[in-house]
Structures are given as structure tokens and as C-alpha cells.
């Protein structure tokens, strides 16, 4: 059951947005993922979360090293 839920969650977004007219550029180019809002916002959020997480890990490691 967990595998089924995982597969549905994995493929459902792609099936919903996989239609002609989605975006303004070729669907397989980097331009498509940076210009279209439905891709750009999650990309910015993921990069921001990664930077914050990386920074916090470095701070914690430095604090633990100093102790």
C-alpha cells in the first residue's frame, strides 16, 4: 500500500501538467524550469531551504567543535 501511495504521489503531478500549452518554451530545456512560475517558485524555495540547512549544519558543527 505504501508503494502505491508513493507511486501515485510521484507520478500524479507530472500527469496533471503534461499537456500541450504548459509553459512558453520547450519542456525539456533549463529555460522551461526557470521561466515558468510553477517551476521557478519551488526551485527558489528548494535552493533557499538547502542554503539555510547547510548554514545551520555548519554553525552547529562549529559550536560542537568549540566545546
SVG drawing of the C-alpha trace seen along z (x, -y; Angstrom):
<svg xmlns="http://www.w3.org/2000/svg" viewBox="-4 -33 41 35">
<polyline fill="none" stroke="black" stroke-width="0.4" points="0.0,0.0 2.9,-2.4 4.4,-1.7 1.2,-2.5 0.8,-5.8 4.4,-6.7 4.0,-6.0 0.8,-8.0 2.4,-10.9 5.4,-10.6 3.6,-10.5 0.4,-12.4 1.9,-15.9 3.5,-15.0 0.3,-13.6 -1.7,-16.7 0.7,-19.2 1.7,-17.1 -0.4,-18.7 0.3,-20.9 0.5,-24.6 2.2,-24.1 4.7,-26.9 6.2,-29.0 9.4,-27.1 10.5,-23.6 9.5,-21.3 13.0,-19.7 15.1,-22.9 16.5,-24.6 14.7,-27.7 11.4,-26.0 12.2,-25.3 13.5,-28.8 10.9,-31.0 7.7,-29.2 6.3,-30.2 5.1,-26.7 8.7,-25.5 10.6,-28.6 8.9,-29.1 9.6,-25.6 13.1,-25.8 13.8,-29.0 12.2,-27.6 14.3,-24.4 17.6,-26.3 16.8,-28.6 15.9,-25.7 19.2,-24.0 21.2,-27.1 19.6,-27.6 20.0,-23.9 23.7,-23.9 24.3,-27.1 22.7,-25.7 24.6,-22.5 27.9,-24.4 27.0,-26.5 26.1,-23.5 29.3,-21.7 31.4,-24.8 29.7,-25.1 30.2,-21.4 33.9,-21.7 34.5,-24.7 33.0,-22.8"/>
</svg>
